[in-house]
Each structure stands twice: as structure tokens, then as C-alpha cells.
């Protein structure tokens, strides 16, 4: 079986043994703890049926943009999306805030990567010769903008 031709600049992501495995494990443990806390809070919150406003249960005030203009802000529905996704209600989570649903997946993947670092002492690195940070930022902003447009249409 022939091996696929590798890119001359290498893979997008790769793993290496950490220079300081104990420090890498400590950082991974802290990142894992933060991710688990975020997911636990999302599980504790009761998703608001309106598709936004779940954050009010944390003592945070209502969205100022929604209150003054009637239009949701770009992040309206993020907490609701987390709360719905953690319950496995993915379709409703996407309707609440598509970008927030992607963030739930990202938090889950980050927790999984942190576990692998804890177990192996190997860290994951991004090959910045292959990944354009500027394009990554613009892609993230485009996803947030598209999710916001969808959210405005659904409210």
C-alpha cells in the first residue's frame, strides 16, 4: 500500500514529547478543569425556550443590544446553545446560536486533547507554516457573522 504524498511543509497538527512533561501535564490539567467547569455550568443551566437569555441565570444582565434595538447581538444565544448541546439537543443548539454550538464542540475537543497530554506527556502543536493565523481569524469572524445573521432571521 503506497503512502500518501506528504506536504513539503509537514502536517497541520503534530505531536511531540514535551520538553517539560510535568509542566505540560499541569497546564493540560488546568485546561481540562476549565473545560469541564464550562460544560458543567452549561449542564446546570436550564436552556431558555426563547433561544437566548439563559445567561440571566448566572446573574448577568439582559443583552443591551436586544433590549434597545430588538436585534440580538452577535453572541446572543451562546449560553443557550451550550446548555442545549450538553443535553444532546443539537438541532435546537444550532438554532439558538450556530457559532456557540461549534464552540461546545471545540471545548469538548480541547478536553480530549488535554486528556491525551495528561496521559502521554506529548503536546499537540500547530504547524504555523501551513496554517495562516490571519485566515483563521477571518474564518472565525465569518462564522460568527453568518451565525449572527441566522440568529437575526430566527428571532
PyMOL commands that set and color helices and strands:
alter all, ss='L'
color gray80, all
select helices_A, chain A and resi 21-44+54-58+64-69+78-86+90-96+98-120+133-154
alter helices_A, ss='H'
color red, helices_A
select strands_A, chain A and resi 13-17+122-126
alter strands_A, ss='S'
color yellow, strands_A
deselect
rebuild
show_as cartoon
